Amino acid sequence: MRSNGTRYISRYATATLLLVCTIFCFGCGRPYNASVNGSVKLDDSPLSRGTVTFTPKHSGPSGYGMINQDGTYSIKIGTQDGIPSGDYSVTVMSSQEPTPSTDPALPPKPGKPITPIWYRNPSNSPLEFTISPGKNEINLDLQSQPPAGWKGTRKS
């Protein structure tokens, strides 16, 4: 027959083991409930460099993704894949390769922007999306011509 102390320790050990298993099974998943990936084209041609940024309309961290050579991107927050579901303003910044400085002590000069100004600032970007929990594929088809109603008053 077990003593009360032995039963208590046995129950405590069982509860602890159950808690640890629960944490490993459910607590170590992705911290964000949505994933976003897609492609970026400007005038039907894939962009081969740059950054796509998802800025939340309300509060929360922004998600970023580098544009790969084939024009694809995948959004992360820091080193974690994914973003929280919700409403986002999206910006795309792509530039030409930097040009070397004539003075070796100075950094290279930044390359000229490839993406038009209206895609580079979240406050006036026409790109707005609602991200749902789960997988989201968002292909960004950018145009060199300004969107309808563009006033060109803001700079970025």
Wavefront OBJ file of the C-alpha trace (Angstrom):
o trace
v 0.000 0.000 0.000
v 1.300 3.467 -0.933
v 1.592 6.274 1.558
v -0.129 9.622 1.014
v 3.267 11.218 0.273
v 4.002 8.679 -2.458
v 0.569 9.212 -4.052
v 1.076 12.985 -3.949
v 4.487 12.702 -5.648
v 3.058 10.293 -8.237
v 0.183 12.669 -9.049
v 2.569 15.640 -9.139
v 4.917 13.791 -11.512
v 2.017 12.755 -13.753
v 0.627 16.311 -13.872
v 4.094 17.733 -14.609
v 4.667 15.215 -17.390
v 1.260 16.023 -18.901
v 2.020 19.761 -18.781
v 5.430 19.305 -20.422
v 3.908 17.151 -23.175
v 1.197 19.751 -23.784
v 3.759 22.537 -24.067
v 5.855 20.543 -26.527
v 2.866 19.534 -28.616
v 1.063 22.869 -28.728
v 3.348 25.589 -27.422
v 6.277 25.272 -29.763
v 4.420 25.964 -32.980
v 4.665 29.085 -35.070
v 4.078 32.305 -33.135
v 1.986 33.802 -35.971
v -1.236 32.364 -37.358
v -0.766 33.298 -41.041
v 1.838 32.801 -43.721
v 2.208 35.045 -46.761
v 4.146 34.408 -49.939
v 3.824 35.278 -53.591
v 5.538 36.984 -56.476
v 6.239 40.583 -57.455
v 6.046 41.879 -61.025
v 6.408 45.363 -62.453
v 4.687 45.757 -65.838
v 4.458 41.947 -66.146
v 8.207 41.431 -65.539
v 9.368 39.811 -62.275
v 11.416 42.031 -59.975
v 14.676 40.328 -59.028
v 15.620 42.295 -55.926
v 14.123 44.434 -53.195
v 11.830 44.179 -50.192
v 8.104 43.629 -49.645
v 6.740 45.037 -46.369
v 3.377 44.280 -44.747
v 2.508 47.098 -42.306
v -0.514 46.440 -40.058
v -3.369 48.914 -40.373
v -3.917 48.847 -36.616
v -1.175 47.734 -34.251
v 1.476 45.073 -34.288
v 4.795 44.312 -35.920
v 5.485 44.764 -39.626
v 6.465 41.764 -41.720
v 9.251 41.831 -44.290
v 10.374 39.639 -47.149
v 13.299 39.867 -49.522
v 12.442 39.578 -53.204
v 14.302 36.598 -54.641
v 15.960 36.509 -58.059
v 12.869 34.802 -59.537
v 10.529 37.513 -58.168
v 9.134 35.474 -55.263
v 8.940 36.549 -51.627
v 7.945 35.120 -48.243
v 7.045 37.305 -45.252
v 8.712 37.039 -41.836
v 8.754 39.015 -38.620
v 12.330 38.972 -37.415
v 13.489 35.386 -37.897
v 9.991 33.871 -37.545
v 7.998 32.910 -40.640
v 4.531 34.406 -40.917
v 2.538 37.346 -39.589
v -0.620 37.819 -37.519
v -3.844 37.763 -39.528
v -5.431 41.169 -40.114
v -5.493 44.181 -42.434
v -2.236 45.386 -43.965
v -0.856 48.112 -46.182
v 1.844 46.685 -48.454
v 4.893 48.441 -49.840
v 7.481 47.300 -52.349
v 10.941 48.832 -52.638
v 13.258 47.730 -55.405
v 16.349 49.591 -56.587
v 19.060 49.159 -59.174
v 22.433 47.831 -58.013
v 24.453 50.412 -56.034
v 27.191 52.162 -57.960
v 30.722 52.166 -56.559
v 31.993 55.456 -55.184
v 34.996 57.055 -56.833
v 36.472 57.439 -53.349
v 37.255 53.983 -51.888
v 36.801 55.384 -48.360
v 33.127 56.131 -49.077
v 30.291 53.595 -49.334
v 28.682 52.885 -52.721
v 25.993 55.247 -53.948
v 22.482 53.787 -53.641
v 20.908 52.532 -56.852
v 18.009 54.384 -58.445
v 14.573 53.159 -57.332
v 12.875 50.761 -59.739
v 9.466 50.707 -58.062
v 7.324 53.820 -58.510
v 6.909 56.139 -55.532
v 3.266 55.144 -54.890
v 4.342 51.614 -53.910
v 7.108 52.691 -51.507
v 5.218 54.369 -48.636
v 2.575 52.594 -46.489
v 0.564 55.793 -45.957
v -0.185 56.153 -49.662
v 0.341 52.676 -51.140
v -2.666 51.398 -53.107
v -1.734 47.855 -52.018
v -4.016 46.796 -49.144
v -4.812 43.225 -48.142
v -6.657 41.314 -45.459
v -4.565 38.361 -44.312
v -6.534 35.323 -43.162
v -5.278 32.662 -40.747
v -3.415 29.917 -42.627
v -1.668 30.164 -45.991
v -2.055 33.320 -48.089
v -0.654 33.678 -51.606
v -0.498 37.309 -52.691
v 0.938 38.057 -56.110
v 1.760 41.728 -56.512
v 1.295 42.993 -60.081
v 2.696 46.523 -60.016
v 2.330 49.093 -62.788
v 4.614 51.954 -63.852
v 1.590 54.146 -64.517
v 0.083 55.860 -61.448
v -3.104 54.350 -60.029
v -6.392 56.176 -60.580
v -6.631 59.174 -58.285
v -2.885 59.418 -57.607
v -2.071 63.032 -56.796
v 1.680 62.681 -56.405
v 1.783 64.985 -53.404
v 3.658 62.729 -50.984
v 7.288 61.792 -51.317
v 9.111 58.757 -49.960
l 1 2 3 4 5 6 7 8 9 10 11 12 13 14 15 16 17 18 19 20 21 22 23 24 25 26 27 28 29 30 31 32 33 34 35 36 37 38 39 40 41 42 43 44 45 46 47 48 49 50 51 52 53 54 55 56 57 58 59 60 61 62 63 64 65 66 67 68 69 70 71 72 73 74 75 76 77 78 79 80 81 82 83 84 85 86 87 88 89 90 91 92 93 94 95 96 97 98 99 100 101 102 103 104 105 106 107 108 109 110 111 112 113 114 115 116 117 118 119 120 121 122 123 124 125 126 127 128 129 130 131 132 133 134 135 136 137 138 139 140 141 142 143 144 145 146 147 148 149 150 151 152 153 154 155 156
